[in-house]
């Protein structure tokens, strides 16, 4: 609670619209799925009044890793509705985690932010792909970023798209501005063809 209050005050004071909230991600989590869902609802019930008080949104980001306490957006949506939190909670659609979780649903009406990154290692088993595989989106992308973005846009999403590559190969680039520009141009081209 103390951490949430401090973050909420900081977010409000710097003009942020909200806080991104990531779930517990631990292979040793002993809880059952039912216990995880109950914990999610309890957490959202406690967070909602704080978000309301500070006038910010909570952006819930399911993580597609098999060990994650919240893998799918459907689970988050059900919990948001169950606790009456549609006014303060939104989803983060992360193209990487959407792919890892094998999700089919998009929820554009509840999406507040989209994180995009590509993965180009087509040989890595899906269960072994981690943040270190996440690069800028290019022609070799195996996550279907363009299709995911197009599906969101076609069903009404018009908000922010934010790059979220974690790979050292991206962070260490001296030409990052050029690389970002090339990734944006690639996505614009592919999306224009699909439109």
Residue frames as qw, qx, qy, qz and C-alpha x, y, z in Angstrom:
[[0.000, 0.885, 0.466, 0.000, 0.00, 0.00, 0.00],
 [0.307, -0.796, 0.093, 0.513, 2.77, 2.44, 0.90],
 [0.395, -0.149, 0.598, 0.682, 4.57, 1.77, -2.40],
 [0.211, 0.589, 0.689, 0.366, 1.36, 2.27, -4.37],
 [0.117, -0.926, -0.292, 0.207, 0.59, 5.55, -2.61],
 [0.353, -0.627, 0.307, 0.623, 4.11, 6.83, -3.30],
 [0.339, 0.079, 0.701, 0.622, 3.96, 5.78, -6.97],
 [0.120, 0.748, 0.633, 0.161, 0.47, 7.23, -7.42],
 [0.175, -0.899, -0.100, 0.388, 1.55, 10.57, -5.97],
 [0.367, -0.417, 0.503, 0.662, 4.66, 10.59, -8.15],
 [0.304, 0.349, 0.747, 0.478, 2.64, 9.72, -11.28],
 [0.033, 0.877, 0.479, -0.022, 0.06, 12.42, -10.58],
 [0.269, -0.834, 0.055, 0.479, 2.67, 15.05, -9.79],
 [0.295, -0.343, 0.579, 0.678, 4.64, 14.45, -12.98],
 [0.498, 0.416, -0.130, -0.750, 1.49, 14.42, -15.14],
 [0.048, 0.108, -0.961, -0.250, 1.45, 10.71, -15.98],
 [0.632, -0.134, -0.312, -0.697, -1.90, 9.23, -16.97],
 [0.919, -0.280, -0.035, -0.274, -1.32, 6.04, -15.04],
 [0.334, -0.578, 0.744, -0.040, 0.86, 3.29, -13.69],
 [0.715, 0.233, -0.611, -0.246, 1.74, 0.05, -15.48],
 [0.642, -0.413, 0.527, -0.373, 1.09, -2.88, -13.16],
 [0.556, 0.335, -0.744, -0.158, 2.85, -6.18, -13.80],
 [0.882, -0.360, -0.064, -0.298, 1.87, -9.42, -12.07],
 [0.587, -0.545, 0.599, -0.012, 3.91, -11.79, -9.93],
 [0.771, 0.511, -0.354, -0.135, 6.17, -13.88, -12.14],
 [0.248, -0.574, 0.754, -0.202, 7.81, -16.75, -10.24],
 [0.603, 0.144, -0.751, -0.228, 8.26, -20.41, -11.16],
 [0.274, -0.039, -0.858, 0.432, 7.99, -21.28, -7.45],
 [0.442, -0.158, 0.119, -0.875, 4.58, -19.63, -6.93],
 [0.047, 0.040, 0.987, -0.150, 2.68, -22.39, -5.09],
 [0.443, 0.297, 0.372, -0.760, -0.80, -20.93, -5.61],
 [0.427, 0.379, 0.803, 0.172, -3.49, -22.62, -7.67],
 [0.103, 0.350, 0.450, 0.815, -5.19, -20.78, -10.52],
 [0.347, -0.749, -0.521, -0.218, -8.20, -20.13, -8.27],
 [0.544, -0.634, -0.199, 0.513, -5.94, -18.69, -5.58],
 [0.370, -0.041, 0.259, 0.891, -4.20, -16.49, -8.13],
 [0.068, -0.551, -0.527, -0.644, -7.53, -15.19, -9.43],
 [0.462, -0.778, -0.421, 0.068, -8.73, -14.45, -5.89],
 [0.541, -0.438, -0.022, 0.718, -5.46, -12.64, -5.20],
 [0.233, 0.249, 0.400, 0.851, -5.87, -10.59, -8.37],
 [0.241, -0.716, -0.501, -0.422, -9.36, -9.47, -7.36],
 [0.555, -0.702, -0.276, 0.350, -8.18, -8.59, -3.86],
 [0.483, -0.205, 0.145, 0.839, -5.27, -6.57, -5.25],
 [0.079, 0.418, 0.454, 0.783, -7.46, -4.70, -7.74],
 [0.378, -0.772, -0.492, -0.140, -10.02, -3.97, -5.02],
 [0.552, -0.627, -0.130, 0.534, -7.27, -2.41, -2.90],
 [0.415, -0.058, 0.305, 0.855, -5.68, -0.50, -5.79],
 [0.098, 0.643, 0.587, 0.482, -8.86, 0.98, -7.27],
 [0.260, -0.909, -0.310, 0.099, -9.58, 3.52, -4.47],
 [0.493, -0.533, 0.187, 0.662, -5.97, 4.74, -4.57],
 [0.343, 0.197, 0.555, 0.732, -6.09, 5.24, -8.32],
 [0.044, -0.795, -0.535, -0.283, -9.38, 7.11, -8.00],
 [0.408, -0.820, -0.167, 0.364, -8.03, 9.31, -5.22],
 [0.399, -0.487, 0.333, 0.702, -4.99, 10.31, -7.29],
 [0.519, 0.715, 0.063, -0.464, -6.87, 10.59, -10.58],
 [0.126, 0.541, -0.752, -0.354, -4.75, 8.11, -12.50],
 [0.903, 0.143, -0.196, -0.354, -5.34, 4.84, -14.31],
 [0.581, -0.412, 0.701, 0.038, -3.92, 1.41, -13.58],
 [0.641, 0.503, -0.458, -0.355, -2.59, -0.25, -16.72],
 [0.798, -0.264, 0.529, -0.116, -2.62, -4.01, -16.08],
 [0.434, 0.611, -0.600, -0.279, -0.05, -5.92, -18.13],
 [0.959, -0.103, 0.243, -0.103, -0.53, -9.69, -18.27],
 [0.013, -0.660, 0.718, 0.221, 2.78, -11.46, -18.89],
 [0.852, 0.237, -0.276, -0.377, 2.60, -14.45, -21.21],
 [0.183, 0.436, -0.861, 0.186, 5.26, -16.50, -19.43],
 [0.642, -0.216, -0.710, -0.192, 3.96, -19.90, -18.32],
 [0.470, -0.238, -0.660, 0.536, 4.84, -19.22, -14.68],
 [0.039, -0.234, 0.073, -0.969, 3.14, -15.83, -14.52],
 [0.121, 0.316, 0.756, -0.560, 0.30, -15.27, -12.04],
 [0.454, 0.682, 0.312, -0.482, -1.64, -13.37, -14.73],
 [0.452, -0.085, 0.674, 0.578, -0.99, -14.60, -18.28],
 [0.162, 0.435, 0.706, 0.535, -4.08, -13.57, -20.20],
 [0.116, -0.136, -0.002, -0.984, -6.05, -10.39, -20.68],
 [0.552, -0.390, -0.576, -0.460, -9.38, -12.27, -20.36],
 [0.590, -0.380, -0.604, 0.378, -8.55, -13.06, -16.71],
 [0.216, -0.120, -0.206, 0.947, -7.75, -9.39, -16.07],
 [0.293, -0.241, -0.343, -0.859, -10.94, -8.20, -17.76],
 [0.600, -0.437, -0.647, -0.173, -13.08, -10.58, -15.72],
 [0.506, -0.354, -0.491, 0.614, -11.43, -9.38, -12.51],
 [0.059, 0.035, 0.017, 0.997, -11.78, -5.70, -13.45],
 [0.446, -0.344, -0.453, -0.691, -15.48, -6.17, -14.11],
 [0.625, -0.392, -0.669, 0.093, -15.98, -8.25, -10.95],
 [0.425, -0.390, -0.409, 0.707, -14.60, -5.53, -8.68],
 [0.122, 0.920, 0.369, -0.060, -16.29, -2.63, -10.50],
 [0.459, -0.578, 0.211, 0.641, -13.02, -1.18, -11.78],
 [0.570, 0.546, 0.458, 0.409, -13.87, -0.23, -15.36],
 [0.039, 0.993, 0.092, 0.068, -13.39, 3.43, -14.48],
 [0.270, -0.871, 0.402, 0.079, -9.76, 3.09, -13.34],
 [0.618, -0.294, 0.681, 0.260, -8.24, 0.01, -14.95],
 [0.651, 0.641, -0.239, -0.328, -7.05, -0.51, -18.52],
 [0.945, -0.031, 0.256, 0.201, -5.05, -3.24, -20.19],
 [0.015, -0.704, 0.568, 0.425, -1.58, -3.15, -21.65],
 [0.929, 0.346, 0.123, -0.048, -1.56, -5.14, -24.87],
 [0.245, -0.682, 0.624, 0.293, 2.02, -6.33, -25.20],
 [0.752, 0.446, -0.340, -0.346, 2.60, -8.00, -28.57],
 [0.268, 0.412, -0.853, 0.175, 5.32, -10.24, -27.10],
 [0.268, -0.056, 0.811, -0.517, 3.21, -11.44, -24.18],
 [0.722, 0.299, 0.096, -0.616, 0.06, -11.76, -26.33],
 [0.663, 0.429, -0.579, -0.203, 1.96, -14.15, -28.59],
 [0.141, 0.304, -0.887, 0.317, 3.56, -16.13, -25.74],
 [0.431, 0.053, 0.652, -0.621, 0.20, -16.60, -24.02],
 [0.081, 0.193, 0.897, 0.388, -1.41, -17.80, -27.26],
 [0.227, 0.496, 0.486, -0.683, -4.15, -15.22, -26.85],
 [0.232, 0.414, 0.698, 0.536, -6.81, -14.61, -29.46],
 [0.097, -0.877, -0.471, -0.007, -8.87, -11.87, -27.76],
 [0.431, 0.388, -0.017, 0.815, -7.86, -8.22, -27.99],
 [0.296, -0.744, -0.499, 0.331, -10.21, -6.03, -25.84],
 [0.365, 0.379, 0.120, 0.842, -9.51, -2.75, -27.70],
 [0.291, -0.775, -0.265, -0.495, -12.17, -0.92, -25.69],
 [0.696, -0.715, -0.024, 0.055, -10.23, -1.60, -22.48],
 [0.790, 0.091, 0.004, 0.606, -6.73, -1.21, -23.91],
 [0.167, -0.963, -0.055, 0.205, -4.89, 1.83, -22.63],
 [0.059, -0.790, 0.553, 0.258, -1.41, 1.18, -24.02],
 [0.961, 0.277, -0.004, 0.016, 0.28, -1.12, -26.52],
 [0.375, -0.684, 0.569, 0.260, 3.87, -2.33, -26.11],
 [0.867, 0.487, -0.065, -0.081, 5.54, -3.59, -29.26],
 [0.246, -0.653, 0.689, 0.194, 8.73, -5.56, -29.74],
 [0.806, 0.375, -0.364, -0.279, 9.85, -8.18, -32.19],
 [0.678, -0.390, 0.620, 0.065, 11.42, -11.60, -31.84],
 [0.551, 0.621, -0.434, -0.350, 13.47, -12.96, -34.73],
 [0.091, -0.362, 0.926, -0.054, 14.74, -16.27, -33.30],
 [0.771, 0.058, -0.251, -0.582, 12.40, -18.69, -35.07],
 [0.635, 0.161, -0.751, 0.076, 14.31, -21.71, -33.74],
 [0.041, -0.204, 0.697, -0.686, 13.85, -20.99, -30.02],
 [0.253, -0.444, -0.858, -0.046, 11.03, -23.00, -28.42],
 [0.219, -0.715, -0.257, -0.612, 8.22, -20.66, -27.39],
 [0.703, -0.671, -0.237, 0.019, 8.54, -21.55, -23.68],
 [0.723, -0.235, -0.045, 0.648, 12.20, -20.46, -23.72],
 [0.263, 0.604, 0.176, 0.731, 11.70, -17.01, -25.22],
 [0.420, -0.635, -0.398, 0.512, 12.40, -14.25, -22.70],
 [0.048, 0.954, 0.106, -0.275, 12.83, -10.49, -22.58],
 [0.370, -0.572, 0.502, 0.534, 16.38, -10.79, -23.90],
 [0.454, 0.260, 0.738, 0.427, 14.96, -11.98, -27.24],
 [0.206, 0.851, 0.458, -0.151, 12.94, -8.78, -27.69],
 [0.395, -0.110, 0.306, 0.860, 14.26, -6.56, -30.49],
 [0.308, 0.426, -0.034, -0.850, 12.86, -3.85, -32.73],
 [0.724, 0.394, 0.532, -0.194, 10.24, -5.05, -35.20],
 [0.098, 0.534, -0.583, -0.605, 11.56, -5.91, -38.64],
 [0.663, 0.262, -0.481, -0.511, 10.93, -8.29, -41.53],
 [0.454, 0.142, -0.874, 0.097, 12.05, -11.37, -39.57],
 [0.389, -0.229, 0.486, -0.748, 9.57, -10.80, -36.72],
 [0.287, -0.113, -0.941, -0.138, 7.82, -14.02, -35.64],
 [0.054, 0.280, 0.692, -0.663, 5.31, -12.38, -33.25],
 [0.092, 0.599, 0.698, 0.381, 2.95, -11.01, -35.87],
 [0.164, -0.394, -0.287, 0.858, 3.23, -7.43, -34.61],
 [0.163, 0.047, -0.358, -0.918, 1.67, -5.88, -37.69],
 [0.401, -0.342, -0.767, -0.366, -1.31, -8.26, -37.56],
 [0.353, -0.494, -0.654, 0.452, -1.82, -7.57, -33.86],
 [0.063, -0.314, -0.081, 0.944, -1.64, -3.80, -34.37],
 [0.255, -0.082, -0.553, -0.789, -4.02, -3.99, -37.32],
 [0.388, -0.435, -0.809, -0.074, -6.51, -6.10, -35.35],
 [0.253, -0.495, -0.482, 0.677, -6.47, -3.57, -32.51],
 [0.039, 0.245, -0.152, -0.957, -6.85, -0.60, -34.84],
 [0.277, -0.181, -0.716, -0.614, -9.58, -2.25, -36.91],
 [0.417, -0.531, -0.738, 0.004, -11.60, -2.88, -33.77],
 [0.209, -0.907, -0.270, -0.247, -11.31, 0.68, -32.47],
 [0.649, -0.551, -0.059, 0.521, -8.02, 1.15, -30.63],
 [0.405, 0.819, 0.064, 0.402, -6.51, 4.56, -31.37],
 [0.502, -0.854, 0.112, 0.079, -4.11, 5.04, -28.44],
 [0.050, -0.820, 0.561, 0.098, -0.38, 4.93, -27.95],
 [0.964, 0.166, -0.152, 0.141, 2.03, 2.35, -29.37],
 [0.283, -0.859, 0.424, -0.049, 5.24, 2.12, -27.37],
 [0.705, 0.409, -0.570, 0.106, 8.40, 0.24, -28.31],
 [0.659, -0.619, 0.359, -0.232, 9.63, -2.14, -25.61],
 [0.838, 0.330, -0.410, 0.143, 12.71, -4.03, -26.82],
 [0.662, -0.716, 0.219, -0.028, 14.87, -5.42, -24.01],
 [0.929, 0.167, 0.023, 0.329, 17.64, -7.09, -26.00],
 [0.496, -0.627, 0.185, 0.572, 21.18, -5.91, -25.30],
 [0.492, 0.183, 0.527, 0.668, 21.70, -5.77, -29.08],
 [0.062, 0.820, 0.415, 0.389, 19.17, -2.92, -29.21],
 [0.419, -0.890, -0.110, 0.145, 20.25, -1.07, -26.08],
 [0.613, -0.453, 0.293, 0.577, 23.88, -1.06, -27.17],
 [0.560, 0.561, 0.415, 0.447, 23.27, 0.41, -30.63],
 [0.277, -0.327, 0.026, 0.903, 25.05, 3.64, -31.48],
 [0.127, -0.070, -0.483, -0.864, 22.51, 4.24, -34.29],
 [0.107, 0.365, 0.856, -0.349, 19.38, 3.74, -32.18],
 [0.329, 0.540, 0.152, -0.760, 17.53, 6.69, -33.72],
 [0.367, 0.364, -0.633, -0.576, 18.07, 5.27, -37.22],
 [0.118, -0.039, -0.992, 0.003, 17.12, 1.76, -36.05],
 [0.228, 0.442, 0.651, -0.574, 13.90, 3.02, -34.47],
 [0.378, 0.523, -0.156, -0.748, 13.09, 4.93, -37.64],
 [0.285, 0.229, -0.843, -0.395, 13.64, 1.81, -39.74],
 [0.016, 0.227, 0.946, -0.230, 11.37, -0.24, -37.47],
 [0.304, 0.530, 0.380, -0.694, 8.64, 2.41, -37.63],
 [0.370, 0.459, -0.447, -0.673, 8.96, 2.60, -41.42],
 [0.145, 0.054, -0.973, -0.169, 8.70, -1.19, -41.66],
 [0.132, 0.396, 0.813, -0.406, 5.53, -1.26, -39.56],
 [0.330, 0.563, 0.085, -0.753, 3.99, 1.64, -41.50],
 [0.300, 0.344, -0.692, -0.559, 4.69, -0.11, -44.79],
 [0.102, -0.106, -0.989, -0.010, 3.29, -3.46, -43.68],
 [0.170, 0.479, 0.653, -0.562, 0.21, -1.85, -42.12],
 [0.330, 0.498, -0.177, -0.782, -0.42, 0.22, -45.26],
 [0.270, 0.164, -0.855, -0.411, -0.38, -2.97, -47.36],
 [0.053, -0.263, -0.940, 0.211, -2.81, -4.68, -44.97],
 [0.214, 0.427, 0.374, -0.795, -5.21, -1.73, -44.91]]
